[in-house]
Amino acid sequence: MRNVKNLSLCVLLLALVSTAAGTTLYVPSGAYSTIQAAIEAAALSGDEIEVAPGTYNEAINFTAKAIRLYSRDGRDATTIDATGLGLVSSVVTCNSGEGADTMLEGFTITGGTADRGGGMYNIGSSPTVTNCTFISNTSSGRGGGMCNYGGTIPGDTNPTVTNCIFSGNSAGYGGGMHNSTSSPTVTNCNFIGNTGYTGGGMSNEFYSDSIVTNCTFISNTSDGRGAGMMNFYYSSPTVTNCNFSKNYVVYTGGGMSNEKNSNSIVTNCTFSGNTSGKSVAGGMHNEASNPTVTNCILWGDTPDEIVDTQDAAPIVTYSDVQGGYEGTGNIDADPMFADADGRLLASSLCIDAGNDAAVPSGVTTDLDGNPRIQGACVDMGAFEALAATPEMMLAGLALFIMDEVDAGNIDAEMEGSLLAKINAALAALDRDNPNDAKVAMNDLKALVNQVEAQTDKKITPETAAEIIQRANDIIADLGG
């Protein structure tokens, strides 16, 4: 009798476990030819929907289901495309109070057209979105790639968006993403080549205090303000370990614009190569706002780095600002970028120059995923400088020479001779012979000095000095 009871109990427990785990539905299958059909058939919570590779020409709505919708083979193989449906609709919609246990994972989302959220529209909902690409979606209003809208209730629309790409989307506000009365957590995402009249990459309005960490904003454009990111009407996002590069705005705020009491907290970010067409604030524009900027690098933006209007009073500390900016720990020195993304050479004065106390709690890595603090204290900028090897320093010098040739600061005929010295040093290191590598660097210095001394100089004095300094740094690192 006891065995029968035990058996019955085991059967009951297995049934409960099975119910808790939910059921997996497959698309396509004999039962479900579309993703939406599977969503409608799924239980209110606990089920999963696995989608096979392919392009699914539909628009979907999670209809309050707390389910995991995922692609079997990832976003590169699986697309939800709303093109040609004859609808003015978001590709994906959450408008029924969905929470974090409503999950969208591993899709390319494209072809959406809507007033809000061409790619995805979240209203009164906070789903989890992971490993998705939002590309070529449009909105006549807000959020080409994604719109998160809380209406009049702050706090009920705070999705979690991780490892996603927003590329080639367009909207009036927030080409990549727009947040209105919404504070999403956005981590490890790339905003590339999006367009918005305001906020090409991302826009935050009406008390939208987004948490944006380890993200890149590259080559976004705006006809108005804030090509990389626009914050306005009491929106104060926390932006950490982000790179704003090559964004273009027609009016003001190539990298970021903070307006109308938007006091953003910007920490360990790099702004470089951003441009304002109207010659106002290529890097950051602040209007009637007081953002806090710490451990940042603002360098090489056109025509300037930080412009404050209408009594804006940002607090800028422990940052490298081209042209200088008043504040504790600030410097005005070439950051010595090792590459176009803004990683630092070993000789950079931005290394060990930040304020550890400003790094947000829980942020332990930089934009590359390396430990945030490598030396005595945190570095300025989005990237923590790694301990440079001679090989890394030689590679950085080679890239610098090639860039200077392209810029016309070194005669093209010299390029081969200079790079040959670097290759000789690398070959010596391959032979485990640092002395020969030092000889090659000294030969490089002699060549630079010889050419600079010529009447018809083939190298500018500034470039010559930079090469000599880097060669000396390499020699010193080799022990000489």
C-alpha positions as CSV (number, residue, x, y, z in Angstrom):
1,M,0.0,0.0,0.0
2,R,2.9,2.3,0.9
3,N,4.5,1.7,-2.5
4,V,1.3,2.6,-4.3
5,K,1.0,5.8,-2.3
6,N,4.6,6.6,-3.0
7,L,4.1,5.9,-6.7
8,S,1.1,8.2,-6.8
9,L,3.0,10.9,-5.1
10,C,5.8,10.7,-7.6
11,V,3.4,10.9,-10.5
12,L,1.8,14.0,-8.9
13,L,5.2,15.6,-8.4
14,L,6.3,14.9,-12.0
15,A,3.0,16.5,-13.2
16,L,3.6,19.6,-11.1
17,V,7.2,19.9,-12.4
18,S,6.0,19.5,-16.0
19,T,3.4,22.2,-15.5
20,A,5.9,24.5,-13.9
21,A,8.3,24.0,-16.7
22,G,5.7,24.7,-19.4
23,T,5.5,23.3,-22.9
24,T,7.6,24.1,-25.9
25,L,5.8,25.0,-29.1
26,Y,7.6,24.8,-32.4
27,V,7.3,27.1,-35.4
28,P,6.7,26.1,-38.1
29,S,5.0,22.9,-37.3
30,G,1.8,21.1,-38.3
31,A,0.0,23.0,-35.6
32,Y,1.6,26.5,-36.0
33,S,2.6,28.0,-39.3
34,T,3.1,31.4,-37.9
35,I,4.7,32.9,-34.7
36,Q,1.4,34.6,-33.8
37,A,-0.5,31.4,-34.0
38,A,1.9,29.8,-31.5
39,I,1.6,32.8,-29.2
40,E,-2.1,32.5,-29.2
41,A,-2.0,28.8,-28.4
42,A,0.6,29.2,-25.6
43,A,-0.4,29.2,-21.9
44,L,-0.6,32.5,-20.1
45,S,2.8,31.8,-18.5
46,G,5.7,29.3,-18.6
47,D,5.5,28.1,-22.2
48,E,8.3,28.6,-24.7
49,I,8.1,29.0,-28.5
50,E,11.1,27.9,-30.6
51,V,11.3,29.3,-34.1
52,A,13.2,27.6,-36.8
53,P,15.4,29.7,-39.2
54,G,13.6,31.6,-41.9
55,T,11.8,34.9,-42.6
56,Y,8.4,35.3,-41.1
57,N,6.3,37.9,-42.8
58,E,4.0,39.0,-40.0
59,A,3.6,41.3,-37.0
60,I,3.2,39.8,-33.6
61,N,1.7,40.8,-30.2
62,F,2.5,38.9,-27.0
63,T,-1.1,39.4,-25.8
64,A,-0.1,39.4,-22.1
65,K,1.7,36.0,-22.3
66,A,4.6,35.5,-19.9
67,I,6.4,33.2,-22.4
68,R,9.9,32.9,-23.9
69,L,9.9,33.4,-27.7
70,Y,13.3,32.5,-29.1
71,S,14.9,31.6,-32.4
72,R,16.6,28.2,-32.6
73,D,19.7,29.5,-34.6
74,G,19.9,33.1,-33.7
75,R,19.2,36.5,-35.2
76,D,21.3,36.1,-38.3
77,A,19.2,33.2,-39.4
78,T,15.7,34.2,-38.2
79,T,13.8,37.3,-39.2
80,I,10.4,38.8,-38.4
81,D,9.6,41.1,-41.3
82,A,6.5,43.2,-41.5
83,T,7.2,44.5,-45.0
84,G,4.3,44.5,-47.4
85,L,1.6,43.6,-44.9
86,G,-0.3,46.7,-45.8
87,L,-0.4,47.7,-42.1
88,V,0.8,50.6,-40.1
89,S,2.1,48.5,-37.4
90,S,5.0,47.7,-35.1
91,V,6.7,44.4,-35.9
92,V,6.5,43.4,-32.2
93,T,4.0,44.8,-29.7
94,C,3.7,44.4,-25.9
95,N,0.7,46.5,-24.7
96,S,-1.0,44.2,-22.2
97,G,1.1,44.6,-19.1
98,E,3.8,42.2,-20.0
99,G,6.7,41.9,-17.5
100,A,10.3,40.6,-17.4
101,D,9.1,37.0,-17.9
102,T,7.9,37.9,-21.4
103,M,11.1,37.3,-23.4
104,L,12.0,38.0,-27.0
105,E,15.4,36.5,-27.9
106,G,17.5,36.1,-31.1
107,F,15.6,37.7,-34.0
108,T,16.2,40.3,-36.7
109,I,13.2,42.7,-36.5
110,T,12.6,44.7,-39.7
111,G,10.0,46.3,-42.0
112,G,8.0,48.0,-39.3
113,T,6.2,51.3,-39.8
114,A,4.2,52.9,-37.0
115,D,3.6,56.2,-35.2
116,R,5.4,54.7,-32.2
117,G,7.9,51.9,-32.3
118,G,8.4,50.7,-35.9
119,G,10.4,47.7,-34.8
120,M,8.9,47.2,-31.3
121,Y,6.4,49.0,-29.2
122,N,6.2,48.6,-25.4
123,I,3.4,50.5,-23.6
124,G,2.7,49.8,-20.0
125,S,5.0,46.7,-20.4
126,S,8.5,45.7,-19.4
127,P,9.6,42.7,-21.4
128,T,13.1,41.2,-21.7
129,V,14.7,41.6,-25.1
130,T,18.0,39.9,-25.8
131,N,20.3,39.3,-28.8
132,C,18.0,41.0,-31.3
133,T,18.8,43.2,-34.3
134,F,16.4,46.1,-35.1
135,I,17.1,47.2,-38.7
136,S,15.3,49.4,-41.3
137,N,12.2,50.2,-39.2
138,T,10.6,53.6,-39.3
139,S,8.3,55.7,-37.2
140,S,6.5,58.8,-38.2
141,G,6.7,59.8,-34.5
142,R,8.8,58.2,-31.9
143,G,11.1,55.2,-31.8
144,G,12.1,53.8,-35.2
145,G,13.7,50.7,-33.8
146,M,11.9,50.6,-30.4
147,C,9.5,52.9,-28.5
148,N,9.1,52.4,-24.8
149,Y,6.1,54.5,-23.7
150,G,4.8,54.8,-20.1
151,G,2.0,57.2,-20.8
152,T,1.2,59.2,-17.7
153,I,2.4,56.5,-15.3
154,P,6.2,56.6,-14.8
155,G,7.7,53.2,-13.9
156,D,5.3,50.8,-15.6
157,T,7.4,50.6,-18.9
158,N,10.9,49.6,-18.1
159,P,12.1,46.8,-20.4
160,T,15.5,45.2,-20.2
161,V,17.3,45.3,-23.5
162,T,20.6,43.4,-23.7
163,N,23.1,42.6,-26.6
164,C,20.9,44.2,-29.2
165,I,21.8,46.1,-32.4
166,F,19.8,49.1,-33.6
167,S,20.9,50.0,-37.2
168,G,19.4,52.0,-40.0
169,N,16.2,52.9,-38.2
170,S,14.5,56.3,-38.5
171,A,12.0,58.4,-36.6
172,G,11.0,61.9,-35.7
173,Y,12.3,61.3,-32.1
174,G,14.7,58.5,-31.3
175,G,15.8,56.8,-34.6
176,G,17.1,53.8,-32.8
177,M,15.2,53.9,-29.5
178,H,12.8,56.4,-27.9
179,N,11.8,56.4,-24.2
180,S,8.9,58.4,-22.9
181,T,8.1,58.2,-19.2
182,S,10.1,55.0,-19.4
183,S,13.4,54.0,-17.9
184,P,14.7,50.9,-19.7
185,T,17.9,49.1,-18.7
186,V,20.0,49.0,-21.9
187,T,23.2,47.0,-21.8
188,N,25.8,45.9,-24.4
189,C,23.9,47.4,-27.3
190,N,25.1,49.1,-30.5
191,F,23.3,52.1,-32.0
192,I,24.7,52.5,-35.5
193,G,23.5,54.6,-38.4
194,N,20.1,55.6,-37.1
195,T,18.4,58.8,-38.0
196,G,16.0,61.0,-36.1
197,Y,15.0,64.7,-36.2
198,T,15.8,64.6,-32.5
199,G,18.0,61.9,-31.0
200,G,19.4,59.9,-33.9
201,G,20.6,56.9,-31.7
202,M,18.3,57.3,-28.6
203,S,16.0,59.9,-27.2
204,N,14.7,60.2,-23.6
205,E,11.8,62.5,-22.7
206,F,9.5,63.2,-19.8
207,Y,11.2,61.7,-16.7
208,S,12.9,58.8,-18.6
209,D,15.9,57.9,-16.5
210,S,17.3,55.1,-18.6
211,I,20.3,53.0,-17.5
212,V,22.6,52.7,-20.4
213,T,25.8,50.7,-19.9
214,N,28.5,49.4,-22.3
215,C,26.8,50.7,-25.4
216,T,28.2,52.3,-28.6
217,F,26.6,55.2,-30.5
218,I,28.3,55.5,-33.9
219,S,27.4,57.3,-37.1
220,N,23.9,58.3,-36.1
221,T,22.5,61.5,-37.5
222,S,20.0,64.1,-36.5
223,D,18.5,67.2,-38.2
224,G,17.9,68.9,-34.9
225,R,19.6,68.0,-31.7
226,G,21.5,65.1,-30.1
227,A,22.7,62.8,-32.9
228,G,24.0,60.2,-30.5
229,M,21.6,60.7,-27.6
230,M,19.0,63.4,-26.8
231,N,17.7,63.9,-23.2
232,F,14.9,66.4,-22.6
233,Y,12.0,67.3,-20.2
234,Y,13.4,66.1,-16.9
235,S,15.1,63.0,-18.3
236,S,18.3,62.1,-16.5
237,P,19.7,58.8,-17.8
238,T,22.7,57.1,-16.2
239,V,25.2,56.5,-19.0
240,T,28.3,54.5,-18.3
241,N,31.2,53.0,-20.4
242,C,29.7,54.2,-23.6
243,N,31.4,55.4,-26.8
244,F,29.9,58.3,-28.8
245,S,31.8,58.5,-32.2
246,K,31.2,59.9,-35.6
247,N,27.7,61.1,-35.0
248,Y,26.5,64.1,-37.0
249,V,23.9,66.6,-36.0
250,V,22.8,69.5,-38.2
251,Y,22.1,71.9,-35.2
252,T,23.6,71.0,-31.8
253,G,24.9,68.1,-29.7
254,G,26.7,65.8,-32.0
255,G,27.4,63.2,-29.3
256,M,24.7,64.1,-26.7
257,S,22.3,66.9,-25.9
258,N,20.7,67.5,-22.5
259,E,17.9,70.0,-22.4
260,K,15.0,71.2,-20.2
261,N,16.1,70.0,-16.8
262,S,17.8,66.8,-17.9
263,N,20.6,66.1,-15.5
264,S,22.2,63.1,-17.0
265,I,24.9,61.1,-15.1
266,V,27.7,60.4,-17.7
267,T,30.6,58.3,-16.4
268,N,33.6,56.8,-18.2
269,C,32.4,57.7,-21.7
270,T,34.4,58.7,-24.7
271,F,33.2,61.3,-27.2
272,S,35.3,61.7,-30.3
273,G,34.8,62.5,-34.0
274,N,31.3,63.9,-33.5
275,T,30.2,66.9,-35.6
276,S,27.8,69.7,-35.5
277,G,26.9,71.2,-38.9
278,K,25.9,74.5,-37.3
279,S,29.2,74.7,-35.4
280,V,27.5,74.3,-32.0
281,A,28.6,71.6,-29.6
282,G,30.1,68.8,-31.5
283,G,30.6,66.8,-28.4
284,M,27.9,67.7,-25.8
285,H,25.3,70.4,-25.6
286,N,23.6,71.4,-22.3
287,E,20.7,73.7,-22.2
288,A,19.0,74.5,-18.8
289,S,20.4,71.3,-17.5
290,N,23.1,70.3,-15.1
291,P,24.5,66.9,-16.0
292,T,27.3,65.2,-14.1
293,V,30.3,64.2,-16.3
294,T,33.0,62.2,-14.7
295,N,36.0,60.1,-15.9
296,C,35.1,61.0,-19.6
297,I,37.2,61.9,-22.6
298,L,35.8,64.6,-25.0
299,W,38.4,65.0,-27.8
300,G,38.4,65.6,-31.5
301,D,34.8,66.7,-31.8
302,T,33.9,69.5,-34.3
303,P,33.9,72.4,-33.6
304,D,34.1,72.0,-29.8
305,E,33.5,69.7,-26.9
306,I,31.0,71.1,-24.4
307,V,28.7,74.1,-24.9
308,D,26.4,75.3,-22.1
309,T,23.4,77.6,-22.7
310,Q,20.5,79.1,-20.7
311,D,22.3,78.9,-17.4
312,A,23.3,75.2,-17.7
313,A,25.9,74.3,-15.1
314,P,27.2,70.8,-15.6
315,I,29.6,69.3,-13.1
316,V,32.6,68.0,-15.1
317,T,35.4,66.4,-13.1
318,Y,38.3,64.0,-13.7
319,S,37.8,64.3,-17.5
320,D,40.0,65.1,-20.5
321,V,38.3,67.9,-22.4
322,Q,40.0,69.4,-25.5
323,G,40.4,73.1,-24.9
324,G,39.9,72.6,-21.2
325,Y,37.0,72.8,-18.8
326,E,36.8,73.9,-15.2
327,G,36.6,71.2,-12.6
328,T,38.5,69.0,-10.2
329,G,40.9,66.6,-11.9
330,N,40.2,67.8,-15.4
331,I,43.0,67.8,-18.0
332,D,43.5,69.1,-21.5
333,A,46.0,66.6,-23.1
334,D,46.0,64.5,-26.2
335,P,44.4,61.2,-24.9
336,M,46.7,59.2,-27.2
337,F,44.1,57.0,-28.8
338,A,45.4,53.7,-29.9
339,D,42.6,53.2,-32.5
340,A,39.5,54.9,-33.9
341,D,37.3,53.5,-31.1
342,G,39.2,55.4,-28.4
343,R,41.3,52.8,-26.7
344,L,44.4,54.2,-25.0
345,L,48.1,53.9,-25.6
346,A,50.3,53.2,-22.6
347,S,51.6,56.8,-22.7
348,S,48.2,58.4,-22.3
349,L,47.7,60.8,-19.5
350,C,44.1,59.5,-19.1
351,I,45.4,56.3,-17.5
352,D,45.0,56.2,-13.7
353,A,43.5,59.7,-13.9
354,G,39.9,59.0,-13.0
355,N,37.8,58.9,-9.8
356,D,37.0,55.4,-8.5
357,A,34.2,56.7,-6.4
358,A,32.2,57.8,-9.5
359,V,32.0,54.4,-11.1
360,P,28.5,53.1,-10.5
361,S,28.0,50.2,-8.2
362,G,28.0,46.9,-10.0
363,V,30.0,48.2,-13.0
364,T,33.1,46.0,-12.9
365,T,34.2,46.0,-16.6
366,D,34.8,48.5,-19.3
367,L,33.3,48.6,-22.8
368,D,35.5,45.8,-24.0
369,G,34.6,43.6,-21.0
370,N,38.0,44.0,-19.4
371,P,38.2,44.7,-15.6
372,R,37.4,48.3,-15.1
373,I,40.4,49.1,-12.9
374,Q,43.7,47.9,-14.1
375,G,46.2,50.2,-12.3
376,A,46.3,52.6,-9.4
377,C,42.8,53.9,-10.2
378,V,40.2,54.0,-12.9
379,D,41.1,55.4,-16.3
380,M,39.3,58.1,-18.1
381,G,37.1,57.0,-21.1
382,A,35.1,54.0,-22.1
383,F,38.1,51.7,-22.3
384,E,40.5,50.7,-19.5
385,A,44.1,50.6,-20.8
386,L,45.5,47.1,-20.6
387,A,49.2,46.5,-19.8
388,A,50.7,47.2,-23.2
389,T,53.2,44.7,-24.6
390,P,55.9,45.9,-27.0
391,E,54.0,44.1,-29.8
392,M,50.9,46.1,-29.0
393,M,52.8,49.3,-28.9
394,L,54.5,48.5,-32.3
395,A,51.1,47.8,-33.8
396,G,49.8,51.1,-32.5
397,L,52.7,52.9,-34.0
398,A,52.1,51.3,-37.4
399,L,48.5,52.3,-37.3
400,F,49.5,55.9,-36.4
401,I,52.0,56.1,-39.3
402,M,49.4,54.8,-41.8
403,D,46.8,57.3,-40.5
404,E,49.3,60.2,-40.7
405,V,50.2,59.2,-44.3
406,D,46.5,59.3,-45.1
407,A,46.2,62.7,-43.5
408,G,49.1,64.1,-45.6
409,N,51.4,64.6,-42.6
410,I,53.9,62.0,-43.8
411,D,55.0,61.7,-47.4
412,A,53.6,58.5,-48.9
413,E,57.0,57.5,-50.1
414,M,58.2,57.3,-46.5
415,E,55.5,54.9,-45.4
416,G,57.2,51.7,-46.6
417,S,60.5,52.6,-45.0
418,L,59.0,53.4,-41.6
419,L,56.8,50.3,-41.6
420,A,59.9,48.2,-42.5
421,K,61.6,49.3,-39.3
422,I,58.5,48.3,-37.3
423,N,58.4,44.9,-39.0
424,A,62.0,44.4,-38.3
425,A,61.3,45.0,-34.6
426,L,58.4,42.6,-34.6
427,A,60.5,40.0,-36.3
428,A,63.2,40.5,-33.6
429,L,60.7,39.9,-30.9
430,D,59.5,36.8,-32.6
431,R,63.1,35.6,-32.3
432,D,63.1,36.6,-28.7
433,N,65.8,39.2,-29.3
434,P,64.7,42.5,-27.7
435,N,68.1,44.0,-28.4
436,D,67.6,43.8,-32.2
437,A,64.1,45.3,-31.7
438,K,65.7,48.3,-29.9
439,V,68.1,48.6,-32.8
440,A,65.2,48.8,-35.2
441,M,63.5,51.5,-33.1
442,N,66.7,53.5,-33.0
443,D,67.0,53.2,-36.8
444,L,63.4,54.4,-37.1
445,K,64.2,57.5,-35.0
446,A,67.3,58.2,-37.1
447,L,65.2,58.0,-40.3
448,V,62.6,60.4,-38.9
449,N,65.2,62.9,-37.7
450,Q,67.0,62.7,-41.1
451,V,63.9,63.3,-43.1
452,E,62.6,66.1,-40.8
453,A,65.9,67.9,-41.3
454,Q,65.6,68.0,-45.1
455,T,64.7,71.2,-46.7
456,D,61.7,69.8,-48.5
457,K,60.4,68.1,-45.3
458,K,58.3,65.0,-45.9
459,I,57.0,64.8,-42.3
460,T,55.5,67.5,-40.1
461,P,57.3,68.4,-36.9
462,E,54.3,67.4,-34.7
463,T,54.1,63.9,-36.4
464,A,57.9,63.5,-36.1
465,A,57.8,64.3,-32.4
466,E,54.9,61.8,-31.9
467,I,56.8,59.0,-33.7
468,I,60.0,59.7,-31.7
469,Q,58.0,59.6,-28.4
470,R,56.4,56.3,-29.2
471,A,59.7,54.8,-30.3
472,N,61.2,55.9,-27.0
473,D,58.3,54.4,-25.1
474,I,58.9,51.1,-26.9
475,I,62.6,51.1,-26.3
476,A,62.0,51.8,-22.6
477,D,59.5,49.0,-22.4
478,L,62.1,46.7,-23.9
479,G,64.4,47.6,-21.0
480,G,66.6,50.2,-22.7
